[in-house]
């Protein structure tokens, strides 16, 4: 790999380090199939109760917005409440919702799966070498993904190539800000303590690359197998991260 013209590598996950299919074919089905047992076993735990409060708030919002096909949610004092919560969560997953309460519950379920060895994180074949080369060149690598920081660490800590977490300097998720807004990248640069122009952001989504560029970052579009075609653009494209 030639000497890079950046001092920080900022990576998206889905479609950049990891096949999109891993999330939709492995993680989401695993969470769905284990949701009922998880709720039954852990319902009374404080952190799960906090998630359930968020889920109730989200339901109230969805109901106020008059969303079609919204399933009924029983009142908390009803004997049908647990079953109706499960139904609402499955409905969210069927509709590819990424609400805070659901994501938190999914993260807890995935944690059990990764730690038990039932799930192994998948990364593209070039990623371990990319990580090692950047380590040799003292270029720190950060992750910025819509997946929670907890989920990011689980994935990279339990990959088919072993534990890759030691290669990563830090993690950001949407608690920093939306990935399609320039201000999020400004905040990340400030947090790292570097000028945005010295950051290279790799993503599979054009709108994210545009936002990063608006903040002053360099950006490239990944064209990995399974990635969705993007509108016409002028950003550099890569099929892997070992290319110059």
C-alpha positions as CSV (number, residue, x, y, z in Angstrom):
1,X,0.0,0.0,0.0
2,X,1.4,3.4,-1.0
3,X,1.9,6.1,1.6
4,X,-1.6,7.4,2.2
5,X,-2.5,11.1,2.0
6,X,-4.6,11.0,5.2
7,X,-3.8,10.6,8.9
8,X,-7.0,8.9,10.1
9,X,-9.1,6.2,8.4
10,X,-12.8,6.3,9.3
11,X,-14.8,3.3,8.2
12,X,-18.4,2.4,7.8
13,X,-19.3,-1.2,8.5
14,X,-22.2,-2.5,6.3
15,X,-20.9,-2.6,2.7
16,X,-17.5,-1.4,3.7
17,X,-15.8,-3.7,6.1
18,X,-18.6,-6.3,6.2
19,X,-21.0,-7.7,3.6
20,X,-24.5,-6.2,3.8
21,X,-25.8,-9.8,3.7
22,X,-24.2,-10.5,7.2
23,X,-26.5,-8.1,8.9
24,X,-29.7,-9.2,7.0
25,X,-28.9,-12.9,6.7
26,X,-27.3,-13.5,10.1
27,X,-27.7,-10.8,12.7
28,X,-31.3,-9.8,12.1
29,X,-32.7,-13.4,11.9
30,X,-30.7,-14.4,15.0
31,X,-32.2,-11.6,17.0
32,X,-35.7,-12.4,15.7
33,X,-35.5,-16.1,16.5
34,X,-34.2,-15.4,20.0
35,X,-36.4,-12.4,20.9
36,X,-39.2,-14.4,22.6
37,X,-36.9,-16.4,24.8
38,X,-34.8,-13.4,25.7
39,X,-37.8,-11.3,26.8
40,X,-39.1,-14.3,28.8
41,X,-35.9,-14.8,30.6
42,X,-34.7,-11.2,31.1
43,X,-38.0,-9.3,31.3
44,X,-37.5,-8.0,34.9
45,X,-33.9,-6.8,34.5
46,X,-33.5,-3.1,34.9
47,X,-31.8,-2.5,31.5
48,X,-34.5,-4.5,29.7
49,X,-37.2,-2.5,31.5
50,X,-35.5,0.7,30.3
51,X,-35.7,-0.7,26.7
52,X,-39.3,-1.5,27.2
53,X,-40.0,2.1,28.2
54,X,-38.4,3.3,25.0
55,X,-40.5,0.7,23.1
56,X,-43.7,2.0,24.7
57,X,-42.7,5.6,23.9
58,X,-42.0,4.6,20.2
59,X,-45.4,2.9,20.0
60,X,-47.1,6.0,21.2
61,X,-45.3,8.0,18.6
62,X,-46.2,5.5,15.9
63,X,-49.8,5.5,17.0
64,X,-50.0,9.3,17.0
65,X,-48.6,9.3,13.4
66,X,-51.3,6.9,12.3
67,X,-48.9,4.4,10.8
68,X,-50.6,1.7,8.7
69,X,-50.5,-1.9,9.8
70,X,-49.4,-0.9,13.3
71,X,-50.2,-3.9,15.6
72,X,-52.1,-3.4,18.8
73,X,-50.1,-3.0,22.0
74,X,-51.9,-4.1,25.2
75,X,-51.7,-2.0,28.3
76,X,-48.8,-2.9,30.8
77,X,-51.3,-4.4,33.3
78,X,-52.8,-6.7,30.7
79,X,-51.9,-10.4,30.7
80,X,-51.4,-10.0,26.9
81,X,-48.8,-7.2,27.3
82,X,-45.7,-9.4,26.9
83,X,-47.1,-11.1,23.9
84,X,-48.1,-7.8,22.3
85,X,-44.7,-6.3,22.9
86,X,-43.1,-9.2,21.1
87,X,-45.6,-8.8,18.2
88,X,-44.7,-5.1,18.0
89,X,-41.0,-5.8,18.0
90,X,-41.3,-8.4,15.3
91,X,-43.4,-5.9,13.3
92,X,-40.6,-3.4,13.6
93,X,-38.1,-5.9,12.4
94,X,-40.3,-6.9,9.4
95,X,-40.4,-3.2,8.5
96,X,-36.6,-2.7,8.9
97,X,-37.1,-0.2,11.7
98,X,-34.0,0.9,13.6
99,X,-35.6,2.4,16.7
100,X,-33.5,2.9,19.9
101,X,-35.4,0.4,22.1
102,X,-35.3,-2.4,19.4
103,X,-31.6,-1.8,18.6
104,X,-30.8,-2.0,22.3
105,X,-32.6,-5.3,22.7
106,X,-31.0,-6.7,19.6
107,X,-27.6,-5.7,20.9
108,X,-28.2,-7.7,24.1
109,X,-29.3,-10.8,22.1
110,X,-26.3,-10.5,19.7
111,X,-24.0,-10.2,22.7
112,X,-25.0,-13.6,23.9
113,X,-24.6,-15.0,20.4
114,X,-21.1,-13.6,19.9
115,X,-19.9,-14.6,23.3
116,X,-21.3,-18.1,23.0
117,X,-19.7,-18.6,19.6
118,X,-23.0,-19.0,17.9
119,X,-22.3,-15.9,15.8
120,X,-19.0,-15.0,14.2
121,X,-18.5,-11.5,12.8
122,X,-17.8,-11.5,9.0
123,X,-15.4,-9.0,7.4
124,X,-14.1,-8.9,3.8
125,X,-10.9,-10.7,3.2
126,X,-8.8,-7.6,2.7
127,X,-9.8,-6.1,6.1
128,X,-7.2,-7.9,8.4
129,X,-4.4,-6.9,6.0
130,X,-5.7,-3.3,5.8
131,X,-5.8,-3.1,9.6
132,X,-2.2,-4.4,9.9
133,X,-0.8,-2.1,7.2
134,X,-2.4,0.9,8.9
135,X,-1.0,-0.2,12.2
136,X,2.5,-0.4,10.7
137,X,2.1,3.1,9.3
138,X,0.8,4.5,12.6
139,X,-2.5,5.5,11.0
140,X,-5.4,5.1,13.5
141,X,-8.6,3.5,12.4
142,X,-12.0,4.5,13.7
143,X,-15.5,3.1,13.0
144,X,-18.6,5.2,12.3
145,X,-21.7,3.1,11.9
146,X,-25.4,3.2,12.5
147,X,-25.0,0.1,14.6
148,X,-24.4,0.8,18.2
149,X,-20.9,0.9,19.6
150,X,-21.6,-2.2,21.6
151,X,-22.6,-4.1,18.4
152,X,-19.5,-2.8,16.6
153,X,-17.2,-4.1,19.3
154,X,-19.0,-7.5,19.3
155,X,-18.6,-7.8,15.6
156,X,-14.9,-6.9,15.4
157,X,-14.1,-8.7,18.7
158,X,-15.4,-12.1,17.4
159,X,-14.7,-12.3,13.7
160,X,-13.8,-15.3,11.5
161,X,-10.3,-13.9,11.5
162,X,-10.2,-13.6,15.3
163,X,-10.2,-10.5,17.5
164,X,-9.6,-7.4,15.4
165,X,-10.6,-4.9,18.1
166,X,-6.9,-4.1,19.1
167,X,-6.5,-2.5,15.6
168,X,-9.3,0.0,16.2
169,X,-8.6,3.3,17.9
170,X,-12.3,4.2,18.6
171,X,-15.9,3.9,17.7
172,X,-18.8,6.3,16.8
173,X,-22.4,5.6,16.2
174,X,-25.5,7.7,15.6
175,X,-25.4,9.1,19.2
176,X,-22.8,11.4,17.7
177,X,-25.2,12.4,15.0
178,X,-26.8,11.2,11.7
179,X,-24.4,9.8,9.1
180,X,-25.9,11.9,6.4
181,X,-25.3,15.2,8.1
182,X,-22.0,17.1,7.8
183,X,-22.0,18.2,11.4
184,X,-21.5,14.6,12.6
185,X,-18.2,14.4,10.8
186,X,-17.2,17.8,12.2
187,X,-17.8,16.5,15.7
188,X,-15.8,13.3,15.0
189,X,-12.9,15.3,13.8
190,X,-13.0,17.5,16.8
191,X,-13.2,14.5,19.1
192,X,-10.2,12.9,17.5
193,X,-8.4,16.2,17.5
194,X,-7.5,16.4,13.8
195,X,-8.4,18.6,10.8
196,X,-11.2,17.0,8.8
197,X,-9.1,17.2,5.7
198,X,-6.8,14.6,7.1
199,X,-9.6,12.0,7.5
200,X,-10.5,9.5,4.8
201,X,-14.0,8.2,5.2
202,X,-15.0,5.0,3.4
203,X,-18.7,4.2,2.9
204,X,-21.1,2.5,0.5
205,X,-23.6,5.3,0.7
206,X,-23.3,8.4,-1.5
207,X,-25.2,10.7,0.8
208,X,-22.8,9.8,3.7
209,X,-19.8,10.5,1.5
210,X,-21.3,13.9,0.5
211,X,-21.9,14.8,4.2
212,X,-18.3,13.9,5.0
213,X,-17.0,15.9,2.1
214,X,-19.1,18.9,3.2
215,X,-17.4,18.7,6.6
216,X,-14.0,18.8,4.8
217,X,-13.2,15.1,4.9
218,X,-11.9,13.0,2.1
219,X,-14.3,10.3,1.1
220,X,-14.5,7.2,-1.1
221,X,-17.4,5.0,-2.2
222,X,-17.0,1.2,-1.7
223,X,-18.3,-1.1,-4.4
224,X,-18.3,-4.4,-2.6
225,X,-20.3,-7.5,-3.7
226,X,-23.9,-7.1,-2.8
227,X,-23.8,-3.3,-2.3
228,X,-26.6,-1.2,-3.7
229,X,-25.9,0.9,-6.8
230,X,-25.4,4.6,-6.0
231,X,-26.5,7.6,-8.1
232,X,-23.9,9.1,-10.5
233,X,-21.1,10.8,-8.5
234,X,-17.5,12.0,-8.8
235,X,-16.1,10.3,-5.7
236,X,-13.3,7.8,-6.1
237,X,-14.6,4.2,-5.9
238,X,-12.9,1.1,-4.5
239,X,-13.7,-2.6,-4.7
240,X,-11.4,-3.2,-1.7
241,X,-9.4,-1.1,0.7
242,X,-5.9,-2.3,-0.4
243,X,-6.2,-0.4,-3.6
244,X,-4.4,3.0,-3.7
